[in-house]
Amino acid sequence: MSANAFHKLRDEIENGIVTGEFARGERLDEVQLAQRFGVSRTPIREALMQLSAIGLVSIRPRRGAIVDDPTPERLYEMFEVMAELEGMAASLAARRHTVEDKLALEAAIRACETAAETEDADAYYYENEEFHRLVYVASHSDFLQDQCTTLHRRLRPYRRLQLRVRNRLKNSLAEHIAVVEAILEGRSDDARLVMRSHISVQGDRFSDLVASLRADDKKTAKTV
């Protein structure tokens, strides 16, 4: 299985957990998932291990993978902390970025622009992920980079799905551009505020998306 095909498989299982198709506490059967997605159990097992690493499932002896996604309250708290951490990274990047960081951030913006033109939310997300990683690197704080990376990984499915909200790709790209402008112009306070706002909006948008998806699920269930 190619890397892209595996990412798509993992993302589909993530989607099912995040939108409530797979309920909290439900056991995820490898055989059933393999049949559903038309793959062997090996990539299913690897996907579940990766989801375990970010807290979406728990791997338990004799029970296998159990859905263990965070509660809405916990998720909100995670986004609050993520906004502060990324705001700090952007602020430090404005003060410490090098010529190499500048070139990398500019290239990341161009890649985000190209992905946004396709209107493929998942394709854009992976360029978005690289953009945020480069902001962490430009902070030149290894500890902060580690903390941002760890929490970003935990929030990946939620940050990815919120990009499907109407007009979110366009708005996200505009926010990225504003962040880079503040960083490259050395406006550390502005960089912090713009990045914090960018992450906070993600949390709000995601709540809207999940409410919409779950409403659609209920409508579908009634018509079956």
Z-matrix of the N, CA and C atoms (Angstrom, degrees):
N
C 1 1.470
C 2 1.518 1 109.20
N 3 1.334 2 116.88 1 132.16
C 4 1.459 3 121.16 2 179.88
C 5 1.524 4 110.07 3 -70.58
N 6 1.335 5 115.41 4 163.07
C 7 1.466 6 120.04 5 179.30
C 8 1.523 7 111.00 6 -61.52
N 9 1.334 8 116.86 7 -41.50
C 10 1.464 9 120.22 8 -179.75
C 11 1.525 10 111.43 9 -63.88
N 12 1.342 11 115.91 10 -41.96
C 13 1.460 12 119.96 11 179.73
C 14 1.530 13 110.37 12 -64.99
N 15 1.337 14 116.32 13 -38.49
C 16 1.460 15 119.46 14 178.78
C 17 1.519 16 110.67 15 -66.36
N 18 1.344 17 117.09 16 -43.32
C 19 1.465 18 120.35 17 178.82
C 20 1.522 19 110.74 18 -59.77
N 21 1.337 20 116.45 19 -40.32
C 22 1.455 21 120.08 20 179.00
C 23 1.524 22 110.94 21 -64.52
N 24 1.334 23 117.23 22 -41.44
C 25 1.460 24 121.79 23 177.56
C 26 1.523 25 110.43 24 -61.08
N 27 1.316 26 116.34 25 -50.75
C 28 1.470 27 120.90 26 179.99
C 29 1.528 28 110.81 27 -59.87
N 30 1.340 29 115.82 28 -42.15
C 31 1.465 30 119.99 29 -179.69
C 32 1.520 31 111.65 30 -63.41
N 33 1.327 32 117.46 31 -36.96
C 34 1.464 33 120.51 32 179.60
C 35 1.526 34 110.86 33 -66.04
N 36 1.325 35 116.80 34 -39.63
C 37 1.474 36 119.37 35 177.11
C 38 1.527 37 109.52 36 -67.64
N 39 1.331 38 116.75 37 -41.28
C 40 1.462 39 121.21 38 175.39
C 41 1.522 40 110.40 39 -55.97
N 42 1.333 41 116.01 40 -46.71
C 43 1.461 42 120.32 41 -178.62
C 44 1.525 43 110.84 42 -56.96
N 45 1.345 44 115.65 43 -43.02
C 46 1.450 45 119.79 44 -178.99
C 47 1.515 46 112.55 45 -62.73
N 48 1.328 47 116.56 46 -36.17
C 49 1.463 48 121.01 47 179.26
C 50 1.525 49 110.53 48 -72.85
N 51 1.321 50 116.35 49 -48.88
C 52 1.455 51 121.79 50 -174.35
C 53 1.529 52 111.96 51 -64.73
N 54 1.334 53 116.95 52 -37.36
C 55 1.465 54 120.24 53 -177.70
C 56 1.519 55 113.34 54 -87.66
N 57 1.331 56 117.90 55 -1.56
C 58 1.448 57 120.77 56 176.44
C 59 1.514 58 115.71 57 90.48
N 60 1.328 59 117.53 58 3.10
C 61 1.464 60 119.76 59 176.53
C 62 1.527 61 110.07 60 -61.92
N 63 1.344 62 115.51 61 -40.87
C 64 1.459 63 121.71 62 172.01
C 65 1.526 64 106.48 63 -101.04
N 66 1.314 65 117.44 64 114.19
C 67 1.461 66 121.68 65 -173.13
C 68 1.518 67 112.33 66 -76.95
N 69 1.303 68 115.59 67 152.63
C 70 1.463 69 121.02 68 175.57
C 71 1.534 70 109.51 69 -57.46
N 72 1.329 71 117.60 70 129.95
C 73 1.453 72 122.83 71 -178.33
C 74 1.517 73 113.84 72 91.73
N 75 1.339 74 117.00 73 -8.76
C 76 1.468 75 120.40 74 -179.69
C 77 1.525 76 111.18 75 -75.17
N 78 1.326 77 116.18 76 142.60
C 79 1.459 78 120.80 77 176.63
C 80 1.519 79 108.88 78 -84.96
N 81 1.331 80 115.90 79 132.23
C 82 1.457 81 121.63 80 178.64
C 83 1.526 82 108.07 81 -97.34
N 84 1.306 83 116.19 82 108.47
C 85 1.455 84 121.82 83 -176.28
C 86 1.529 85 110.27 84 -82.04
N 87 1.328 86 116.70 85 122.71
C 88 1.465 87 120.87 86 -177.12
C 89 1.525 88 112.19 87 -61.34
N 90 1.322 89 116.96 88 -40.62
C 91 1.468 90 120.78 89 -178.30
C 92 1.524 91 110.44 90 -64.63
N 93 1.324 92 116.50 91 -45.98
C 94 1.459 93 120.05 92 -179.92
C 95 1.524 94 111.76 93 -64.38
N 96 1.320 95 116.71 94 -40.71
C 97 1.458 96 120.07 95 178.61
C 98 1.532 97 110.71 96 -66.24
N 99 1.325 98 116.61 97 -40.14
C 100 1.467 99 120.24 98 178.78
C 101 1.527 100 110.41 99 -61.76
N 102 1.332 101 116.88 100 -41.80
C 103 1.464 102 120.77 101 178.32
C 104 1.524 103 111.05 102 -66.85
N 105 1.307 104 116.15 103 -40.77
C 106 1.474 105 120.57 104 -179.06
C 107 1.521 106 111.90 105 -62.11
N 108 1.326 107 116.60 106 -42.96
C 109 1.457 108 120.17 107 -175.50
C 110 1.530 109 113.51 108 -97.22
N 111 1.329 110 116.62 109 -0.68
C 112 1.451 111 120.12 110 176.50
C 113 1.513 112 114.16 111 67.37
N 114 1.328 113 116.23 112 39.52
C 115 1.465 114 120.84 113 -179.57
C 116 1.529 115 108.27 114 -132.42
N 117 1.325 116 115.92 115 174.07
C 118 1.457 117 120.06 116 175.77
C 119 1.528 118 109.45 117 -79.92
N 120 1.323 119 116.33 118 173.85
C 121 1.464 120 119.99 119 -179.83
C 122 1.523 121 112.79 120 -73.60
N 123 1.330 122 117.26 121 -20.42
C 124 1.470 123 119.73 122 -176.52
C 125 1.528 124 112.72 123 -61.55
N 126 1.339 125 119.66 124 -52.69
C 127 1.472 126 118.03 125 178.16
C 128 1.529 127 112.65 126 -66.33
N 129 1.333 128 117.39 127 -30.59
C 130 1.467 129 119.91 128 176.37
C 131 1.528 130 109.58 129 -62.39
N 132 1.336 131 114.99 130 -46.12
C 133 1.465 132 119.84 131 -179.88
C 134 1.528 133 110.92 132 -61.75
N 135 1.333 134 117.46 133 -42.11
C 136 1.465 135 121.22 134 178.89
C 137 1.526 136 110.92 135 -65.07
N 138 1.335 137 116.43 136 -41.88
C 139 1.468 138 119.83 137 178.58
C 140 1.521 139 110.87 138 -61.74
N 141 1.324 140 116.86 139 -42.49
C 142 1.465 141 120.54 140 179.49
C 143 1.526 142 111.47 141 -65.69
N 144 1.323 143 116.79 142 -35.47
C 145 1.462 144 119.97 143 176.47
C 146 1.527 145 110.56 144 -64.39
N 147 1.332 146 116.58 145 -41.47
C 148 1.470 147 120.19 146 178.50
C 149 1.523 148 110.86 147 -65.97
N 150 1.320 149 117.02 148 -39.12
C 151 1.459 150 120.45 149 178.25
C 152 1.524 151 110.86 150 -68.39
N 153 1.321 152 116.60 151 -30.21
C 154 1.455 153 120.92 152 175.26
C 155 1.532 154 110.37 153 -65.73
N 156 1.323 155 116.08 154 -37.20
C 157 1.467 156 120.88 155 -177.86
C 158 1.522 157 112.20 156 -65.81
N 159 1.330 158 117.43 157 -24.23
C 160 1.470 159 119.72 158 179.63
C 161 1.524 160 112.12 159 -106.56
N 162 1.331 161 117.14 160 9.59
C 163 1.451 162 120.35 161 171.76
C 164 1.515 163 116.86 162 86.40
N 165 1.343 164 117.57 163 11.29
C 166 1.465 165 118.96 164 179.32
C 167 1.523 166 112.31 165 -84.72
N 168 1.322 167 116.96 166 -26.01
C 169 1.464 168 120.70 167 176.06
C 170 1.527 169 108.62 168 -137.14
N 171 1.330 170 114.85 169 158.64
C 172 1.465 171 121.35 170 173.49
C 173 1.520 172 107.88 171 -115.90
N 174 1.328 173 117.03 172 132.87
C 175 1.458 174 121.44 173 176.27
C 176 1.525 175 107.53 174 -94.15
N 177 1.355 176 116.96 175 113.73
C 178 1.452 177 121.06 176 -174.60
C 179 1.532 178 111.13 177 -116.88
N 180 1.329 179 117.51 178 141.79
C 181 1.468 180 120.97 179 179.18
C 182 1.523 181 111.60 180 -56.28
N 183 1.318 182 115.98 181 131.40
C 184 1.465 183 124.23 182 176.03
C 185 1.525 184 114.06 183 68.41
N 186 1.317 185 117.63 184 -3.66
C 187 1.467 186 119.74 185 178.39
C 188 1.527 187 111.90 186 -116.66
N 189 1.324 188 116.80 187 -22.22
C 190 1.457 189 119.98 188 -179.74
C 191 1.512 190 112.51 189 82.93
N 192 1.343 191 116.46 190 -144.86
C 193 1.464 192 122.07 191 -175.20
C 194 1.528 193 110.43 192 -90.03
N 195 1.337 194 115.44 193 126.08
C 196 1.462 195 121.90 194 179.95
C 197 1.528 196 108.00 195 -117.93
N 198 1.335 197 116.91 196 132.27
C 199 1.464 198 120.98 197 179.39
C 200 1.521 199 109.41 198 -61.98
N 201 1.316 200 115.96 199 129.86
C 202 1.464 201 120.97 200 -175.19
C 203 1.528 202 109.97 201 -143.82
N 204 1.329 203 116.88 202 45.15
C 205 1.464 204 119.87 203 -177.60
C 206 1.524 205 110.39 204 -70.37
N 207 1.339 206 117.94 205 154.35
C 208 1.462 207 120.52 206 -177.82
C 209 1.526 208 111.99 207 -68.06
N 210 1.317 209 115.64 208 152.26
C 211 1.459 210 120.42 209 174.94
C 212 1.527 211 108.83 210 -69.22
N 213 1.353 212 118.70 211 161.69
C 214 1.473 213 120.26 212 177.45
C 215 1.519 214 112.38 213 -55.71
N 216 1.338 215 117.10 214 -37.99
C 217 1.463 216 120.33 215 179.72
C 218 1.527 217 111.38 216 -64.55
N 219 1.328 218 115.03 217 -43.38
C 220 1.463 219 120.30 218 179.05
C 221 1.519 220 110.30 219 -64.80
N 222 1.318 221 116.61 220 -41.07
C 223 1.457 222 121.40 221 179.99
C 224 1.520 223 110.91 222 -62.61
N 225 1.321 224 116.40 223 -42.57
C 226 1.460 225 120.70 224 178.40
C 227 1.524 226 110.73 225 -60.52
N 228 1.332 227 116.02 226 -43.79
C 229 1.465 228 120.27 227 178.63
C 230 1.528 229 111.25 228 -62.23
N 231 1.332 230 116.21 229 -38.47
C 232 1.467 231 119.89 230 179.61
C 233 1.525 232 110.94 231 -64.30
N 234 1.332 233 116.59 232 -41.66
C 235 1.459 234 119.30 233 178.08
C 236 1.531 235 111.43 234 -66.04
N 237 1.330 236 117.14 235 -36.26
C 238 1.470 237 120.21 236 176.86
C 239 1.523 238 110.56 237 -59.09
N 240 1.325 239 115.83 238 -48.23
C 241 1.467 240 120.29 239 -179.05
C 242 1.529 241 110.32 240 -66.80
N 243 1.338 242 116.81 241 -41.63
C 244 1.464 243 120.44 242 179.13
C 245 1.517 244 110.97 243 -58.95
N 246 1.340 245 117.33 244 -40.91
C 247 1.465 246 121.22 245 179.96
C 248 1.527 247 110.62 246 -62.01
N 249 1.323 248 116.86 247 -41.40
C 250 1.468 249 120.33 248 179.63
C 251 1.530 250 111.14 249 -67.73
N 252 1.325 251 116.61 250 -44.91
C 253 1.468 252 120.12 251 -179.04
C 254 1.529 253 111.42 252 -63.23
N 255 1.330 254 116.50 253 -45.50
C 256 1.463 255 118.66 254 -178.97
C 257 1.525 256 111.46 255 -70.81
N 258 1.328 257 116.37 256 -32.38
C 259 1.461 258 119.27 257 175.04
C 260 1.527 259 110.60 258 -62.07
N 261 1.336 260 116.22 259 -41.97
C 262 1.463 261 120.30 260 176.99
C 263 1.522 262 111.21 261 -63.85
N 264 1.336 263 116.73 262 -41.49
C 265 1.470 264 120.16 263 179.76
C 266 1.519 265 110.72 264 -61.99
N 267 1.330 266 117.40 265 -42.97
C 268 1.461 267 120.72 266 179.88
C 269 1.522 268 111.00 267 -65.82
N 270 1.325 269 116.11 268 -39.42
C 271 1.462 270 120.57 269 179.04
C 272 1.529 271 111.15 270 -62.77
N 273 1.333 272 116.39 271 -46.30
C 274 1.464 273 119.96 272 178.62
C 275 1.524 274 111.16 273 -66.52
N 276 1.335 275 116.48 274 -36.49
C 277 1.462 276 119.92 275 178.85
C 278 1.527 277 110.65 276 -62.00
N 279 1.332 278 116.84 277 -36.36
C 280 1.471 279 120.58 278 178.97
C 281 1.524 280 111.03 279 -63.51
N 282 1.316 281 116.85 280 -30.26
C 283 1.463 282 121.52 281 -178.32
C 284 1.524 283 113.01 282 -90.81
N 285 1.345 284 116.71 283 -26.21
C 286 1.463 285 118.97 284 -168.26
C 287 1.525 286 115.59 285 -119.41
N 288 1.328 287 118.53 286 -5.17
C 289 1.465 288 119.08 287 -171.82
C 290 1.529 289 111.73 288 -62.17
N 291 1.315 290 115.33 289 147.30
C 292 1.459 291 123.15 290 179.18
C 293 1.526 292 109.59 291 -102.14
N 294 1.320 293 115.65 292 177.14
C 295 1.473 294 120.20 293 176.32
C 296 1.529 295 109.43 294 -61.31
N 297 1.322 296 116.86 295 -40.30
C 298 1.468 297 120.86 296 178.71
C 299 1.527 298 110.96 297 -62.00
N 300 1.340 299 116.60 298 -41.51
C 301 1.457 300 120.40 299 177.66
C 302 1.530 301 110.21 300 -62.47
N 303 1.322 302 116.49 301 -42.71
C 304 1.458 303 121.32 302 -179.65
C 305 1.525 304 110.76 303 -58.63
N 306 1.317 305 116.27 304 -48.43
C 307 1.465 306 120.67 305 -179.15
C 308 1.521 307 111.05 306 -63.71
N 309 1.342 308 116.86 307 -40.09
C 310 1.463 309 120.79 308 -179.39
C 311 1.522 310 111.30 309 -66.31
N 312 1.327 311 117.23 310 -42.08
C 313 1.460 312 120.97 311 179.19
C 314 1.524 313 111.29 312 -66.16
N 315 1.312 314 117.14 313 -40.44
C 316 1.465 315 120.58 314 178.07
C 317 1.531 316 110.60 315 -63.92
N 318 1.324 317 116.32 316 -40.28
C 319 1.466 318 120.29 317 178.16
C 320 1.532 319 110.10 318 -66.42
N 321 1.328 320 117.08 319 -37.43
C 322 1.462 321 120.92 320 179.32
C 323 1.523 322 111.32 321 -65.10
N 324 1.321 323 116.63 322 -38.05
C 325 1.463 324 120.48 323 177.46
C 326 1.524 325 110.29 324 -63.81
N 327 1.321 326 116.64 325 -42.59
C 328 1.465 327 119.65 326 178.85
C 329 1.535 328 110.70 327 -62.69
N 330 1.328 329 116.37 328 -39.75
C 331 1.463 330 120.22 329 178.81
C 332 1.532 331 110.70 330 -65.64
N 333 1.329 332 117.25 331 -38.53
C 334 1.460 333 120.99 332 177.33
C 335 1.529 334 110.64 333 -65.46
N 336 1.331 335 116.40 334 -39.77
C 337 1.466 336 120.58 335 178.26
C 338 1.523 337 110.97 336 -61.73
N 339 1.329 338 116.44 337 -43.91
C 340 1.464 339 120.86 338 179.46
C 341 1.521 340 111.05 339 -63.50
N 342 1.340 341 116.89 340 -43.25
C 343 1.460 342 120.88 341 -179.89
C 344 1.530 343 110.77 342 -67.08
N 345 1.327 344 117.28 343 -37.97
C 346 1.464 345 120.86 344 -179.45
C 347 1.525 346 111.17 345 -63.74
N 348 1.333 347 116.56 346 -32.66
C 349 1.455 348 120.46 347 -179.72
C 350 1.524 349 112.17 348 -64.29
N 351 1.329 350 117.26 349 -26.32
C 352 1.464 351 121.06 350 179.78
C 353 1.524 352 111.93 351 -78.15
N 354 1.342 353 116.13 352 -17.28
C 355 1.468 354 122.81 353 -176.86
C 356 1.536 355 111.67 354 59.63
N 357 1.323 356 115.78 355 26.24
C 358 1.461 357 122.16 356 175.50
C 359 1.531 358 106.72 357 -97.65
N 360 1.340 359 116.52 358 104.38
C 361 1.464 360 120.84 359 -173.96
C 362 1.517 361 112.66 360 -59.75
N 363 1.340 362 117.24 361 -40.63
C 364 1.464 363 119.50 362 -178.59
C 365 1.526 364 111.35 363 -68.76
N 366 1.344 365 117.08 364 -40.89
C 367 1.468 366 120.38 365 177.85
C 368 1.523 367 110.00 366 -62.12
N 369 1.323 368 115.88 367 -41.51
C 370 1.464 369 119.71 368 178.66
C 371 1.523 370 110.38 369 -64.58
N 372 1.341 371 116.36 370 -39.09
C 373 1.457 372 118.76 371 -177.38
C 374 1.520 373 112.06 372 -56.70
N 375 1.317 374 117.33 373 -43.27
C 376 1.464 375 119.24 374 -175.22
C 377 1.537 376 111.33 375 -69.34
N 378 1.331 377 117.59 376 -29.80
C 379 1.473 378 119.58 377 172.17
C 380 1.531 379 109.00 378 -72.87
N 381 1.319 380 116.78 379 -37.16
C 382 1.453 381 122.87 380 176.37
C 383 1.531 382 110.33 381 -60.30
N 384 1.323 383 116.09 382 -42.59
C 385 1.458 384 121.20 383 179.50
C 386 1.534 385 110.86 384 -60.80
N 387 1.326 386 115.96 385 -42.21
C 388 1.463 387 120.17 386 178.78
C 389 1.522 388 110.72 387 -66.49
N 390 1.325 389 117.08 388 -38.68
C 391 1.467 390 120.62 389 177.62
C 392 1.522 391 110.59 390 -57.94
N 393 1.326 392 116.63 391 -48.85
C 394 1.467 393 119.66 392 -178.64
C 395 1.533 394 110.98 393 -64.81
N 396 1.326 395 116.55 394 -37.44
C 397 1.469 396 119.45 395 177.88
C 398 1.520 397 110.69 396 -59.78
N 399 1.320 398 116.87 397 -40.16
C 400 1.461 399 120.89 398 -178.79
C 401 1.530 400 112.05 399 -68.77
N 402 1.329 401 116.58 400 -31.41
C 403 1.469 402 119.37 401 174.42
C 404 1.527 403 109.24 402 -65.65
N 405 1.334 404 116.76 403 -42.41
C 406 1.470 405 119.77 404 177.70
C 407 1.543 406 109.69 405 -59.32
N 408 1.330 407 115.87 406 -45.47
C 409 1.472 408 120.36 407 -178.57
C 410 1.521 409 110.14 408 -61.45
N 411 1.338 410 116.43 409 -41.35
C 412 1.469 411 120.78 410 -177.10
C 413 1.526 412 112.49 411 -68.68
N 414 1.343 413 117.56 412 -14.25
C 415 1.466 414 119.76 413 176.73
C 416 1.518 415 111.09 414 -71.19
N 417 1.334 416 116.35 415 -21.87
C 418 1.463 417 123.47 416 -178.42
C 419 1.531 418 111.78 417 54.03
N 420 1.326 419 114.13 418 40.95
C 421 1.464 420 122.36 419 172.67
C 422 1.521 421 106.30 420 -128.53
N 423 1.320 422 116.96 421 104.07
C 424 1.454 423 120.36 422 -176.91
C 425 1.532 424 111.87 423 -61.03
N 426 1.331 425 116.16 424 -40.16
C 427 1.460 426 118.97 425 -179.00
C 428 1.522 427 110.78 426 -64.87
N 429 1.330 428 116.88 427 -45.74
C 430 1.462 429 120.50 428 179.38
C 431 1.528 430 110.49 429 -63.08
N 432 1.317 431 116.50 430 -40.36
C 433 1.465 432 120.37 431 177.88
C 434 1.532 433 110.62 432 -59.55
N 435 1.327 434 117.21 433 -42.90
C 436 1.465 435 121.15 434 179.03
C 437 1.526 436 111.04 435 -62.16
N 438 1.333 437 116.62 436 -44.46
C 439 1.462 438 120.52 437 -178.53
C 440 1.527 439 111.57 438 -65.80
N 441 1.326 440 116.11 439 -43.36
C 442 1.472 441 120.66 440 178.49
C 443 1.526 442 110.73 441 -62.66
N 444 1.317 443 116.22 442 -43.66
C 445 1.462 444 120.85 443 -177.93
C 446 1.521 445 111.25 444 -63.85
N 447 1.330 446 115.98 445 -42.41
C 448 1.462 447 120.23 446 -179.35
C 449 1.525 448 111.28 447 -62.79
N 450 1.334 449 117.39 448 -47.32
C 451 1.459 450 120.13 449 -177.89
C 452 1.525 451 111.11 450 -72.94
N 453 1.330 452 116.25 451 -35.19
C 454 1.470 453 119.35 452 176.42
C 455 1.529 454 109.48 453 -59.69
N 456 1.323 455 116.51 454 -41.49
C 457 1.463 456 120.78 455 179.30
C 458 1.533 457 110.48 456 -62.32
N 459 1.335 458 117.04 457 -39.90
C 460 1.460 459 120.58 458 179.13
C 461 1.528 460 111.60 459 -65.13
N 462 1.325 461 116.02 460 -34.27
C 463 1.463 462 120.42 461 -175.86
C 464 1.528 463 113.02 462 -94.63
N 465 1.322 464 117.46 463 1.84
C 466 1.470 465 121.10 464 -175.01
C 467 1.525 466 114.23 465 -48.83
N 468 1.343 467 119.67 466 -51.98
C 469 1.465 468 118.15 467 -176.48
C 470 1.516 469 113.52 468 -62.60
N 471 1.328 470 116.59 469 -33.52
C 472 1.462 471 120.39 470 -179.12
C 473 1.527 472 110.91 471 -75.85
N 474 1.325 473 116.45 472 -39.15
C 475 1.456 474 120.25 473 177.67
C 476 1.530 475 110.78 474 -68.09
N 477 1.320 476 115.83 475 -32.66
C 478 1.472 477 119.46 476 179.59
C 479 1.527 478 111.10 477 -71.55
N 480 1.331 479 116.89 478 -46.98
C 481 1.458 480 119.73 479 -175.51
C 482 1.524 481 113.41 480 -70.43
N 483 1.343 482 118.01 481 -29.94
C 484 1.460 483 118.19 482 -178.92
C 485 1.526 484 111.96 483 -65.28
N 486 1.336 485 116.76 484 -17.80
C 487 1.462 486 119.81 485 178.80
C 488 1.529 487 112.26 486 -71.06
N 489 1.337 488 117.54 487 -9.86
C 490 1.459 489 120.66 488 178.95
C 491 1.528 490 112.99 489 -84.84
N 492 1.325 491 116.38 490 -8.02
C 493 1.462 492 119.90 491 176.15
C 494 1.527 493 109.08 492 -65.18
N 495 1.317 494 116.52 493 143.34
C 496 1.464 495 121.77 494 -177.76
C 497 1.535 496 112.10 495 -51.67
N 498 1.315 497 116.27 496 130.40
C 499 1.479 498 125.05 497 177.37
C 500 1.524 499 114.28 498 69.22
N 501 1.349 500 117.73 499 5.28
C 502 1.465 501 118.46 500 -175.78
C 503 1.522 502 112.02 501 -70.04
N 504 1.349 503 118.40 502 -35.15
C 505 1.462 504 119.58 503 178.94
C 506 1.524 505 110.48 504 -59.98
N 507 1.308 506 115.81 505 -47.86
C 508 1.466 507 121.07 506 -179.27
C 509 1.522 508 110.80 507 -60.75
N 510 1.318 509 116.94 508 -45.33
C 511 1.461 510 120.26 509 -178.79
C 512 1.522 511 111.72 510 -68.85
N 513 1.334 512 116.55 511 -39.43
C 514 1.456 513 120.38 512 178.91
C 515 1.526 514 110.88 513 -60.95
N 516 1.330 515 116.31 514 -43.76
C 517 1.458 516 120.24 515 179.75
C 518 1.524 517 110.78 516 -62.40
N 519 1.323 518 117.16 517 -42.67
C 520 1.470 519 120.61 518 178.94
C 521 1.528 520 110.81 519 -61.72
N 522 1.326 521 116.25 520 -37.94
C 523 1.465 522 120.35 521 178.71
C 524 1.523 523 110.90 522 -68.99
N 525 1.320 524 117.58 523 -38.46
C 526 1.467 525 120.86 524 176.05
C 527 1.532 526 110.42 525 -59.56
N 528 1.318 527 115.34 526 -45.86
C 529 1.475 528 120.01 527 -179.56
C 530 1.522 529 110.18 528 -60.50
N 531 1.328 530 117.33 529 -42.75
C 532 1.467 531 120.86 530 179.59
C 533 1.522 532 111.15 531 -63.87
N 534 1.327 533 116.67 532 -38.78
C 535 1.471 534 120.63 533 178.19
C 536 1.524 535 110.20 534 -62.96
N 537 1.320 536 117.36 535 -47.59
C 538 1.464 537 121.18 536 -178.38
C 539 1.524 538 110.79 537 -64.40
N 540 1.317 539 117.35 538 -41.43
C 541 1.468 540 119.50 539 178.37
C 542 1.525 541 110.74 540 -59.33
N 543 1.328 542 116.97 541 -43.53
C 544 1.471 543 120.18 542 -179.99
C 545 1.526 544 110.97 543 -65.87
N 546 1.337 545 116.57 544 -40.95
C 547 1.467 546 120.11 545 179.34
C 548 1.525 547 110.81 546 -63.63
N 549 1.323 548 117.01 547 -50.44
C 550 1.465 549 120.74 548 -174.47
C 551 1.523 550 112.58 549 -69.88
N 552 1.336 551 117.25 550 -23.46
C 553 1.462 552 120.94 551 176.90
C 554 1.528 553 111.83 552 -90.58
N 555 1.325 554 115.98 553 1.20
C 556 1.467 555 120.25 554 176.18
C 557 1.512 556 114.39 555 74.18
N 558 1.318 557 117.77 556 20.89
C 559 1.470 558 121.45 557 -179.04
C 560 1.535 559 108.66 558 -91.17
N 561 1.311 560 115.34 559 82.32
C 562 1.466 561 120.36 560 -171.74
C 563 1.521 562 112.96 561 -63.05
N 564 1.324 563 118.85 562 -42.07
C 565 1.470 564 120.69 563 -179.66
C 566 1.522 565 110.62 564 -64.65
N 567 1.340 566 116.09 565 -42.97
C 568 1.462 567 119.64 566 179.00
C 569 1.529 568 110.79 567 -65.14
N 570 1.326 569 116.37 568 -40.44
C 571 1.468 570 120.24 569 179.58
C 572 1.522 571 110.15 570 -59.82
N 573 1.332 572 116.55 571 -42.73
C 574 1.455 573 120.75 572 178.74
C 575 1.531 574 111.32 573 -62.00
N 576 1.322 575 116.24 574 -48.05
C 577 1.459 576 120.44 575 -176.59
C 578 1.525 577 112.31 576 -65.95
N 579 1.324 578 116.40 577 -42.93
C 580 1.467 579 119.85 578 -178.70
C 581 1.528 580 110.48 579 -65.81
N 582 1.327 581 116.56 580 -41.90
C 583 1.460 582 119.10 581 179.73
C 584 1.523 583 111.28 582 -67.75
N 585 1.318 584 117.36 583 -41.92
C 586 1.467 585 120.06 584 177.63
C 587 1.519 586 110.81 585 -59.07
N 588 1.309 587 116.44 586 -43.86
C 589 1.459 588 120.74 587 178.90
C 590 1.525 589 111.04 588 -63.84
N 591 1.325 590 116.07 589 -39.58
C 592 1.466 591 121.57 590 179.85
C 593 1.531 592 110.92 591 -59.94
N 594 1.322 593 117.28 592 -44.74
C 595 1.463 594 120.82 593 -178.80
C 596 1.518 595 111.12 594 -73.49
N 597 1.321 596 118.33 595 -38.98
C 598 1.455 597 121.51 596 179.27
C 599 1.521 598 111.00 597 -62.92
N 600 1.301 599 117.48 598 -39.40
C 601 1.465 600 121.46 599 177.37
C 602 1.516 601 109.71 600 -61.15
N 603 1.322 602 117.38 601 -37.55
C 604 1.458 603 120.21 602 179.60
C 605 1.524 604 110.70 603 -57.82
N 606 1.331 605 116.64 604 -44.34
C 607 1.451 606 119.67 605 -179.84
C 608 1.518 607 111.98 606 -61.54
N 609 1.321 608 116.95 607 -44.71
C 610 1.456 609 121.45 608 179.02
C 611 1.524 610 110.63 609 -62.56
N 612 1.320 611 116.61 610 -46.18
C 613 1.458 612 120.85 611 -178.70
C 614 1.528 613 111.19 612 -62.86
N 615 1.313 614 115.48 613 -38.36
C 616 1.458 615 118.05 614 -179.41
C 617 1.527 616 111.32 615 -64.60
N 618 1.337 617 117.12 616 -39.39
C 619 1.459 618 120.38 617 178.04
C 620 1.520 619 110.46 618 -59.53
N 621 1.318 620 116.42 619 -41.09
C 622 1.464 621 120.93 620 177.51
C 623 1.524 622 110.65 621 -63.19
N 624 1.315 623 116.36 622 -41.86
C 625 1.461 624 120.61 623 -178.16
C 626 1.528 625 111.32 624 -64.71
N 627 1.317 626 117.10 625 -47.83
C 628 1.460 627 120.31 626 -178.60
C 629 1.524 628 110.84 627 -62.33
N 630 1.342 629 117.28 628 -40.60
C 631 1.460 630 120.36 629 178.32
C 632 1.523 631 110.43 630 -60.66
N 633 1.317 632 116.22 631 -40.25
C 634 1.459 633 121.17 632 -179.87
C 635 1.520 634 111.37 633 -67.74
N 636 1.339 635 117.19 634 -45.59
C 637 1.458 636 121.10 635 -178.56
C 638 1.527 637 111.54 636 -64.44
N 639 1.316 638 116.61 637 -41.82
C 640 1.456 639 119.73 638 -178.64
C 641 1.526 640 110.92 639 -69.13
N 642 1.342 641 116.87 640 -31.99
C 643 1.459 642 120.01 641 175.54
C 644 1.518 643 109.79 642 -66.01
N 645 1.343 644 116.79 643 -39.59
C 646 1.460 645 120.87 644 177.71
C 647 1.520 646 111.05 645 -64.68
N 648 1.346 647 116.29 646 -39.23
C 649 1.467 648 120.02 647 178.76
C 650 1.526 649 111.04 648 -60.75
N 651 1.337 650 116.67 649 -40.82
C 652 1.456 651 120.79 650 -179.67
C 653 1.522 652 111.10 651 -66.18
N 654 1.343 653 116.15 652 -40.07
C 655 1.454 654 119.91 653 178.94
C 656 1.528 655 110.50 654 -63.56
N 657 1.346 656 115.28 655 -41.76
C 658 1.463 657 120.30 656 179.93
C 659 1.516 658 110.83 657 -63.47
N 660 1.332 659 115.98 658 -42.66
C 661 1.466 660 121.16 659 -178.39
C 662 1.535 661 110.52 660 -61.87
N 663 1.329 662 117.20 661 -36.58
C 664 1.454 663 120.74 662 -178.18
C 665 1.529 664 112.32 663 -71.43
N 666 1.342 665 115.92 664 -25.94
C 667 1.463 666 118.41 665 -176.99
C 668 1.512 667 113.14 666 -92.97
N 669 1.347 668 116.57 667 -7.65
C 670 1.475 669 119.66 668 -178.81
C 671 1.525 670 110.28 669 -79.30
